[in-house]
Amino acid sequence: MPDDTRLDMPLASSASFEGSTGRGRRARQMVRSLVVVAIVLALLAWAGNWAFTQWSKITETDARITTDQIAVSSRVSGWVTELPVTEGDRIAIDDLLIAIDSRDAKLKVDELDARLLAIGSQRAQISAETVMVDAQTKSRREAASSRVKAAQAGVEASREQRDLARKDFERIKSLSGTRVVSQQRLDQTRTELSRTEERYQVSVANLATAEADAREADADRQQIQVNESLLDNLRFQEAQIASERDRQILDVEDRTIRSPLNGVVSRTFIDKGEFVRPGQRLMLIHDPNNIWVEANIKETELRHLEVGMPVTLSVDAFPDHAFEGTVERIGQAATSEFALLPNPNPSGNFTKVTQRVPIRISVAQEDTMLRPGMLVVVEIDIPGR
């Protein structure tokens, strides 16, 4: 009996161990089954949610924040003397961005100012001379005209006296042979005729002198017209120099480049001391408040889109923050139409690919969180779904 008892005790303990091992295996199998079921249910839920999202929403991950990048260039060439801003700096309207050496340009302005002053001095001198010539020749012309009139009157009077003396002489001469008129009387009339003839010649000479003086005065007054021509020429030169000066002032002003907007410096392409040329791109600036989202939507989803539809935006940089936007514009051509290299199909083989159409979504800036180039996920609810 004692021997049998010793043999039964190990057999009972072995059976008990096998039972507990079986229960543990079943429990583990149950746990694995539950985990598998949970994973399957989660996958089914995710797939169902994805399918519902695809059915009820237009979702696009190919979207970016965009803005107008303004390229700042120079209209003149020269050395950069000031560059007070760098990438990332905020700028306001009329803030200095770039200064180009303007010493030579300012010296040219000073030279043109001196030329304008010289021409102004010449104009003043010629104008004063014209006034003086006008006053002098005007009085001389008036005096010469008076002398001409007096000389003409003297010529007429002396002519009448000469004609009268000639008639008396002819009459006395015709009577001298009849002893009615004495020789003395004849000699007196001859002498008087000579005197009137002399006075007539003197009056004619005086008239010629007066007329010569008048012509000389008229000739001197021609200087007024010459001066007027000189003044016209100086006015033309002055206008030409003034135009050149205005152009030179523009050149000076163009050497100081200021900001046209309130914004941010996106990038600079030069350093202080570099030599720049006209049209060279110097920096990029943009307005951080003037931003929008560009997205490329499948052509098959265009029928669901309308301008003004609300849009939910998710930015990769801020995944926990949702932004709201609005469809502002729908493109009128697929993106493939703007490709630099066309895609001809001479072989006739064709693989149909869904095209993309660009849309523009307006979005408000929030504490400068949105920056150009950031990736955006676009979600648009389809009405009725």
ZADRENLUM-559460 format. One record per residue (C-alpha): x, y, z negated; residue in three letters. Coordinates in pm, 1 decimal. Each point is the difference from the previous one (the first is absolute). Layout:
! ZADRENLUM-559460
> X | Y | Z | ALA
...
This chain:
! ZADRENLUM-559460
> 0.0 | 0.0 | 0.0 | MET
> 260.5 | 258.0 | -79.8 | PRO
> 166.3 | -68.4 | 334.1 | ASP
> -324.7 | 60.2 | 197.5 | ASP
> -57.0 | 329.9 | -172.6 | THR
> 341.0 | 120.7 | 102.4 | ARG
> -68.6 | -92.4 | 363.4 | LEU
> -342.4 | 182.6 | 21.9 | ASP
> 117.0 | 336.6 | -132.0 | MET
> 223.3 | 95.6 | 299.7 | PRO
> -272.2 | -99.2 | 247.6 | LEU
> -254.9 | 235.6 | -158.7 | ALA
> 232.7 | 296.8 | -1.4 | SER
> 86.3 | -58.4 | 366.0 | SER
> -366.2 | 1.8 | 102.5 | ALA
> -62.6 | 321.7 | -190.6 | SER
> 292.3 | 172.0 | 180.0 | PHE
> -125.4 | -107.8 | 340.2 | GLU
> -343.6 | 146.9 | -73.8 | GLY
> 134.2 | 338.6 | -101.0 | SER
> 220.8 | 9.2 | 309.6 | THR
> -298.4 | -62.3 | 224.6 | GLY
> -202.2 | 276.2 | -156.9 | ARG
> 287.6 | 245.8 | 45.0 | GLY
> 32.6 | -92.8 | 367.0 | ARG
> -369.6 | 51.3 | 59.3 | ARG
> 14.2 | 337.1 | -171.6 | ALA
> 286.8 | 111.0 | 219.2 | ARG
> -179.2 | -117.7 | 310.4 | GLN
> -306.2 | 194.7 | -107.5 | MET
> 205.3 | 312.6 | -55.6 | VAL
> 159.5 | -34.4 | 341.1 | ARG
> -339.8 | -48.8 | 155.3 | SER
> -133.3 | 308.6 | -171.2 | LEU
> 301.3 | 201.6 | 115.2 | VAL
> -45.8 | -120.6 | 354.7 | VAL
> -369.5 | 80.2 | -12.3 | VAL
> 75.9 | 345.1 | -139.2 | ALA
> 256.9 | 63.8 | 273.3 | ILE
> -243.3 | -118.0 | 264.6 | VAL
> -274.6 | 221.4 | -140.7 | LEU
> 238.0 | 295.4 | -15.6 | ALA
> 105.6 | -60.6 | 359.2 | LEU
> -361.7 | -31.1 | 104.4 | LEU
> -84.1 | 323.1 | -184.3 | ALA
> 294.5 | 179.9 | 156.5 | TRP
> -86.5 | -134.1 | 342.4 | ALA
> -360.9 | 98.7 | -47.3 | GLY
> 96.7 | 347.3 | -115.0 | ASN
> 243.2 | 35.6 | 290.6 | TRP
> -261.4 | -116.9 | 247.2 | ALA
> -258.1 | 236.9 | -147.3 | PHE
> 249.4 | 286.3 | 12.6 | THR
> 84.6 | -77.7 | 361.2 | GLN
> -369.2 | -10.7 | 81.1 | TRP
> -112.2 | 307.8 | -194.1 | SER
> 306.5 | 226.8 | 36.0 | LYS
> 249.5 | 122.7 | 254.1 | ILE
> 340.0 | -56.4 | -156.5 | THR
> 326.0 | 113.3 | 151.1 | GLU
> 349.8 | -12.4 | -144.9 | THR
> 171.0 | 165.6 | 297.4 | ASP
> -55.4 | 354.9 | -127.1 | ALA
> 232.2 | 277.0 | -110.3 | ARG
> -21.7 | 347.3 | -145.0 | ILE
> 82.5 | 256.1 | 269.5 | THR
> 61.3 | 373.3 | 15.9 | THR
> 124.9 | 263.2 | 241.1 | ASP
> 378.3 | 5.9 | -27.2 | GLN
> 111.2 | 343.8 | 117.4 | ILE
> 345.2 | 5.1 | 156.9 | ALA
> 185.7 | 320.1 | -88.2 | VAL
> 229.0 | 112.8 | 281.7 | SER
> 209.4 | 304.0 | 85.4 | SER
> -44.3 | 231.9 | 296.9 | ARG
> 359.8 | 120.8 | -22.9 | VAL
> 342.5 | -152.1 | -47.3 | SER
> 238.1 | 71.0 | -284.7 | GLY
> 150.9 | -115.4 | -326.7 | TRP
> -227.6 | -94.4 | -289.2 | VAL
> 81.3 | 237.1 | -286.6 | THR
> -281.6 | -91.8 | -240.8 | GLU
> -192.6 | -321.2 | -62.2 | LEU
> -184.8 | 55.3 | -329.2 | PRO
> -233.1 | -302.3 | 27.2 | VAL
> 53.8 | -373.0 | 11.7 | THR
> -212.4 | -309.6 | 48.3 | GLU
> -294.0 | -16.4 | -239.3 | GLY
> -3.8 | 371.8 | -89.2 | ASP
> -338.7 | 171.0 | -9.6 | ARG
> -19.1 | 313.3 | 212.7 | ILE
> -242.9 | 288.4 | 39.1 | ALA
> -84.9 | 218.2 | 297.5 | ILE
> 289.9 | 232.6 | 97.2 | ASP
> 249.7 | -183.4 | -220.1 | ASP
> 349.0 | 3.6 | 149.2 | LEU
> 84.8 | -333.9 | 159.1 | LEU
> 310.9 | 72.3 | 205.6 | ILE
> 215.0 | 308.1 | 62.8 | ALA
> 228.1 | 22.6 | 305.6 | ILE
> 294.5 | 239.8 | 27.8 | ASP
> -142.1 | 333.2 | 124.3 | SER
> 298.0 | 236.1 | -24.7 | ARG
> 66.1 | 25.4 | 373.5 | ASP
> -371.1 | 39.2 | 76.8 | ALA
> -32.4 | 285.8 | -251.8 | LYS
> 303.2 | 174.1 | 149.5 | LEU
> -166.0 | -13.6 | 341.7 | LYS
> -311.0 | 161.0 | -149.4 | VAL
> 216.6 | 278.1 | -145.2 | ASP
> 163.5 | 48.7 | 340.8 | GLU
> -337.2 | 29.2 | 169.9 | LEU
> -115.4 | 246.8 | -265.7 | ASP
> 306.0 | 214.8 | 75.4 | ALA
> -77.6 | -11.2 | 372.0 | ARG
> -357.5 | 106.5 | -68.6 | LEU
> 124.5 | 291.4 | -210.3 | LEU
> 236.7 | 106.4 | 280.7 | ALA
> -280.9 | -8.6 | 253.9 | ILE
> -222.2 | 197.2 | -236.3 | GLY
> 272.7 | 261.9 | -31.4 | SER
> 36.5 | 20.5 | 379.2 | GLN
> -374.8 | 37.4 | 40.4 | ARG
> -8.9 | 279.8 | -254.9 | ALA
> 289.2 | 176.5 | 173.6 | GLN
> -156.7 | -28.1 | 344.3 | ILE
> -338.2 | 112.6 | -132.1 | SER
> 158.4 | 306.4 | -160.8 | ALA
> 185.7 | 75.7 | 323.7 | GLU
> -323.2 | -36.6 | 194.1 | THR
> -176.0 | 248.2 | -226.0 | VAL
> 288.9 | 244.8 | 36.1 | MET
> 13.2 | -36.0 | 380.5 | VAL
> -375.3 | 40.9 | 19.2 | ASP
> 9.1 | 319.7 | -203.3 | ALA
> 295.1 | 146.8 | 190.8 | GLN
> -111.2 | -88.7 | 350.1 | THR
> -357.3 | 96.6 | -68.9 | LYS
> 98.2 | 356.9 | -92.9 | SER
> 245.1 | 17.7 | 291.0 | ARG
> -266.6 | -128.8 | 236.8 | ARG
> -248.9 | 255.6 | -123.7 | GLU
> 258.2 | 280.9 | 33.6 | ALA
> 98.9 | -122.1 | 346.2 | ALA
> -365.2 | -12.7 | 104.4 | SER
> -48.3 | 356.7 | -120.2 | SER
> 308.3 | 112.3 | 191.9 | ARG
> -120.6 | -180.1 | 309.8 | VAL
> -334.0 | 175.3 | -19.9 | LYS
> 170.3 | 336.0 | -55.6 | ALA
> 241.6 | -65.1 | 286.5 | ALA
> -285.8 | -97.4 | 229.0 | GLN
> -177.3 | 322.8 | -89.0 | ALA
> 324.0 | 194.0 | 63.7 | GLY
> 42.7 | -171.7 | 334.7 | VAL
> -354.6 | 91.6 | 104.2 | GLU
> 45.3 | 361.6 | -112.7 | ALA
> 338.2 | 38.9 | 166.9 | SER
> -131.1 | -158.8 | 317.9 | ARG
> -288.1 | 246.6 | 14.3 | GLU
> 239.7 | 286.9 | -63.6 | GLN
> 235.9 | -129.9 | 266.8 | ARG
> -282.2 | -40.9 | 251.1 | ASP
> -123.5 | 348.2 | -78.7 | LEU
> 350.1 | 147.7 | 35.0 | ALA
> 46.2 | -183.7 | 330.3 | ARG
> -324.7 | 143.1 | 132.7 | LYS
> 101.6 | 351.6 | -105.1 | ASP
> 340.2 | -42.4 | 160.6 | PHE
> -151.3 | -128.5 | 324.9 | GLU
> -248.9 | 286.5 | 7.8 | ARG
> 264.5 | 266.3 | -78.4 | ILE
> 237.7 | -155.0 | 251.5 | LYS
> -265.2 | 14.0 | 271.1 | SER
> -53.8 | 373.7 | -69.4 | LEU
> 365.3 | 93.6 | -20.7 | SER
> 32.1 | 58.2 | 375.8 | GLY
> -279.9 | 256.6 | 6.6 | THR
> 173.6 | 235.9 | -244.7 | ARG
> -302.0 | -35.9 | -233.9 | VAL
> 209.4 | -187.3 | -259.4 | VAL
> 344.2 | 113.9 | -93.8 | SER
> 304.8 | -218.2 | -8.2 | GLN
> 15.1 | 38.9 | -374.1 | GLN
> -346.5 | -146.5 | -37.5 | ARG
> 98.3 | -294.5 | 217.0 | LEU
> 307.8 | -61.3 | -208.7 | ASP
> -204.8 | 10.8 | -320.4 | GLN
> -247.8 | -260.1 | 128.4 | THR
> 286.3 | -220.8 | 116.0 | ARG
> 160.8 | 23.2 | -342.4 | THR
> -330.2 | -78.1 | -171.8 | GLU
> -46.5 | -301.8 | 225.3 | LEU
> 344.8 | -125.2 | -97.3 | SER
> -76.2 | 45.4 | -368.9 | ARG
> -332.9 | -186.8 | 21.8 | THR
> 167.8 | -275.4 | 195.9 | GLU
> 265.4 | -24.4 | -268.1 | GLU
> -260.2 | -6.5 | -277.1 | ARG
> -187.8 | -270.3 | 189.0 | TYR
> 312.6 | -213.6 | 29.9 | GLN
> 72.4 | 50.4 | -371.4 | VAL
> -355.1 | -105.0 | -92.8 | SER
> 29.6 | -306.3 | 224.6 | VAL
> 326.3 | -88.9 | -170.8 | ALA
> -157.2 | 51.3 | -340.4 | ASN
> -284.5 | -229.3 | 102.6 | LEU
> 246.0 | -266.3 | 112.8 | ALA
> 188.7 | 31.4 | -329.4 | THR
> -320.4 | -27.3 | -202.6 | ALA
> -111.8 | -303.1 | 199.6 | GLU
> 344.9 | -158.9 | -51.1 | ALA
> -30.1 | 59.7 | -373.2 | ASP
> -344.7 | -159.5 | 3.7 | ALA
> 130.9 | -300.4 | 190.8 | ARG
> 290.6 | -28.4 | -242.9 | GLU
> -240.7 | 10.0 | -293.5 | ALA
> -209.8 | -271.7 | 167.0 | ASP
> 313.9 | -203.5 | 56.1 | ALA
> 97.4 | 37.3 | -363.9 | ASP
> -346.4 | -118.0 | -102.3 | ARG
> 67.7 | -322.0 | 191.2 | GLN
> 226.3 | -85.6 | -293.0 | GLN
> -317.5 | -47.8 | -201.6 | ILE
> -107.8 | -280.3 | 234.3 | GLN
> 350.1 | -148.9 | -15.3 | VAL
> -21.1 | 6.2 | -378.0 | ASN
> -342.1 | -162.9 | 12.6 | GLU
> 149.4 | -279.2 | 211.8 | SER
> 282.0 | -37.2 | -250.6 | LEU
> -254.4 | -17.4 | -282.0 | LEU
> -197.6 | -266.5 | 185.7 | ASP
> 318.7 | -200.0 | 46.5 | ASN
> 83.6 | 38.3 | -370.0 | LEU
> -353.4 | -110.1 | -94.5 | ARG
> 46.3 | -311.0 | 210.9 | PHE
> 336.5 | -70.3 | -162.1 | GLN
> -147.4 | 64.1 | -343.1 | GLU
> -289.0 | -240.7 | 63.1 | ALA
> 242.7 | -261.8 | 130.8 | GLN
> 227.4 | 33.9 | -303.8 | ILE
> -300.4 | 1.5 | -235.2 | ALA
> -123.0 | -323.9 | 157.4 | SER
> 347.5 | -149.6 | -34.2 | GLU
> 8.1 | 116.5 | -362.2 | ARG
> -338.2 | -161.9 | -72.5 | ASP
> 130.8 | -322.4 | 150.7 | ARG
> 312.3 | 26.6 | -212.5 | GLN
> -208.2 | 59.1 | -312.7 | ILE
> -190.2 | -319.1 | 82.8 | LEU
> 335.2 | -174.2 | 23.3 | ASP
> 88.9 | 129.7 | -346.9 | VAL
> -336.7 | -105.2 | -141.7 | GLU
> 28.4 | -343.7 | 162.2 | ASP
> 317.2 | -57.7 | -200.2 | ARG
> -207.6 | -6.4 | -317.7 | THR
> -230.1 | -301.9 | 13.5 | ILE
> -285.9 | 6.1 | -251.5 | ARG
> -268.8 | -249.0 | -93.2 | SER
> -326.2 | 27.1 | 196.1 | PRO
> -199.6 | -186.4 | -266.9 | LEU
> -28.7 | -110.8 | -360.1 | ASN
> 144.6 | -349.3 | -5.1 | GLY
> 295.2 | -228.7 | -57.3 | VAL
> 332.6 | -51.4 | 175.4 | VAL
> -18.4 | -351.1 | 143.5 | SER
> 354.2 | -23.2 | 135.2 | ARG
> 297.1 | 216.2 | 95.3 | THR
> 233.1 | -73.7 | 290.5 | PHE
> 273.5 | 260.5 | -56.0 | ILE
> 235.0 | 126.0 | -268.7 | ASP
> 115.8 | 348.9 | -87.4 | LYS
> 282.3 | 111.9 | 227.9 | GLY
> -108.4 | -203.1 | 304.5 | GLU
> -38.3 | 157.3 | 343.9 | PHE
> -352.9 | -30.8 | 138.5 | VAL
> -130.9 | 48.7 | 351.8 | ARG
> -334.7 | 124.4 | 134.8 | PRO
> -272.3 | -263.3 | -25.0 | GLY
> 200.0 | -223.5 | -233.5 | GLN
> -217.6 | -168.1 | -264.1 | ARG
> 117.3 | 122.5 | -339.2 | LEU
> -252.3 | -141.6 | -247.5 | MET
> -347.8 | -147.6 | -39.4 | LEU
> -264.1 | 149.8 | -227.0 | ILE
> -361.7 | -91.9 | -68.4 | HIS
> -302.0 | 105.8 | -201.8 | ASP
> -68.4 | -271.1 | -261.8 | PRO
> -365.7 | 103.0 | -18.0 | ASN
> -49.9 | -45.4 | 373.4 | ASN
> 4.3 | -379.0 | 15.3 | ILE
> -220.0 | -272.3 | 145.8 | TRP
> 6.0 | -374.0 | 59.5 | VAL
> 59.3 | -153.1 | 341.6 | GLU
> -132.9 | -354.0 | 40.6 | ALA
> -23.6 | -232.0 | 300.1 | ASN
> -335.8 | -180.7 | 2.2 | ILE
> -86.1 | -303.4 | 211.4 | LYS
> -208.7 | 85.1 | 300.4 | GLU
> -255.4 | -263.1 | -107.1 | THR
> -78.3 | 205.1 | -311.7 | GLU
> -57.2 | 332.7 | 173.2 | LEU
> -374.2 | -65.1 | 22.1 | ARG
> -19.1 | 24.0 | -379.5 | HIS
> 185.7 | 334.0 | -24.9 | LEU
> -140.3 | 351.5 | -2.7 | GLU
> 154.3 | 336.9 | -75.4 | VAL
> -72.8 | 98.7 | -360.5 | GLY
> -5.8 | -351.6 | -147.5 | MET
> 155.5 | -28.0 | -349.8 | PRO
> 328.3 | -188.4 | -28.9 | VAL
> 171.2 | -160.5 | -299.7 | THR
> 379.4 | 28.9 | 10.2 | LEU
> 253.1 | -200.5 | -195.7 | SER
> 357.0 | 126.3 | 1.3 | VAL
> 276.0 | -251.7 | -59.2 | ASP
> 187.4 | 250.6 | -215.3 | ALA
> -297.4 | 32.7 | -236.5 | PHE
> -186.5 | -333.9 | 9.2 | PRO
> -213.9 | 81.6 | -305.1 | ASP
> -132.7 | 325.6 | 143.2 | HIS
> -272.3 | 17.7 | 264.6 | ALA
> -20.9 | 291.8 | 239.2 | PHE
> -307.5 | 109.8 | 189.8 | GLU
> 1.3 | 112.5 | 361.3 | GLY
> -225.9 | 64.8 | 297.1 | THR
> 19.0 | -107.6 | 363.0 | VAL
> 87.5 | 324.7 | 175.7 | GLU
> 77.6 | -107.0 | 354.8 | ARG
> -20.4 | -312.8 | 212.7 | ILE
> 250.8 | -38.5 | 280.9 | GLY
> -112.0 | 1.4 | 361.3 | GLN
> 266.1 | -240.7 | 126.8 | ALA
> 173.8 | -313.1 | -124.7 | ALA
> 352.7 | 26.8 | -134.4 | THR
> 130.4 | -206.4 | 292.7 | SER
> -82.9 | 289.3 | 233.3 | GLU
> 265.4 | 209.3 | -169.0 | PHE
> 279.1 | -255.5 | 30.7 | ALA
> 320.4 | 131.8 | 157.7 | LEU
> 42.5 | -319.3 | 200.1 | LEU
> -309.9 | -114.1 | 193.4 | PRO
> -101.3 | -364.6 | -9.9 | ASN
> -65.2 | -105.9 | 360.7 | PRO
> -122.1 | -350.1 | 81.9 | ASN
> 138.2 | -86.5 | 344.6 | PRO
> -6.6 | -376.1 | -61.5 | SER
> -371.6 | -16.3 | -70.6 | GLY
> 48.6 | -175.5 | -332.5 | ASN
> -205.6 | 170.4 | -267.2 | PHE
> -29.7 | -45.7 | -372.4 | THR
> -280.6 | 197.0 | -152.5 | LYS
> 108.1 | 195.6 | -308.0 | VAL
> -228.3 | 212.4 | -211.8 | THR
> 94.1 | 362.7 | 48.5 | GLN
> 31.5 | 262.5 | -270.2 | ARG
> -161.1 | 342.7 | -4.0 | VAL
> 139.5 | 276.1 | -226.2 | PRO
> -224.9 | 176.3 | -247.1 | ILE
> 71.1 | 297.6 | -222.7 | ARG
> -115.0 | 3.0 | -361.5 | ILE
> -1.0 | 318.3 | -205.5 | SER
> 115.3 | -30.6 | -360.1 | VAL
> 55.8 | 255.8 | -275.0 | ALA
> 340.9 | 37.5 | -161.1 | GLN
> 19.1 | -84.9 | -371.3 | GLU
> 297.1 | 136.8 | -194.8 | ASP
> 227.8 | -53.6 | 301.1 | THR
> -43.1 | -377.8 | -41.9 | MET
> -57.0 | -55.5 | 370.1 | LEU
> 305.6 | 46.1 | 218.5 | ARG
> 47.9 | -42.0 | 374.3 | PRO
> 96.0 | -350.2 | 106.1 | GLY
> -154.9 | -185.9 | -295.6 | MET
> -183.1 | -321.2 | 86.9 | LEU
> -373.3 | -3.6 | -58.2 | VAL
> -267.2 | -271.9 | -6.5 | VAL
> -325.5 | 122.7 | 154.7 | VAL
> -340.7 | -138.2 | -92.4 | GLU
> -320.8 | 120.4 | 167.1 | ILE
> -337.4 | -139.9 | -100.0 | ASP
> -207.1 | -113.1 | 296.2 | ILE
> -352.5 | 141.4 | -36.4 | PRO
> -270.6 | -261.0 | -62.1 | GLY
> 233.3 | -271.9 | -124.6 | ARG
